[in-house]
Amino acid sequence: MDLKTSVAAHGYAQARSAATPVPTNAGSEHSSVADMASSFLETLQNGEETAKATMLGSADPHALVQALAQTQLAVETAVTVRNKVVEAYQEILRMQV
């Protein structure tokens, strides 16, 4: 199995576990959005720290590739969510009242 397939499988496993429904309480929607935002920020910071460590020679290149793949997946997911929100907003604007 090549590296790209391995990274894709790892990303899919993470996305699949993140997509499983979690029972929520009535007031926890705000909290889950905040959790997702902090998780996104944490992923970006982890990728940046790993890149810095690799440049300084204290991290292996495999860790860098893995961190960059996770960061890419997080950014692509955020862009997809943003696009869906914009589409929903535009659809609401097109509705006749």
Buried (B, 14 or more C-beta within 10 A) or exposed (E): EEEEEBBEEBBEEBEEEEEEEEEEEEEEEEEEEEEBEEEBEEBBEBBEEBBEBBEEEEBEEEBBBBBBBBBBBBBEBBEEEEEEEEEEEEEEEEEEE
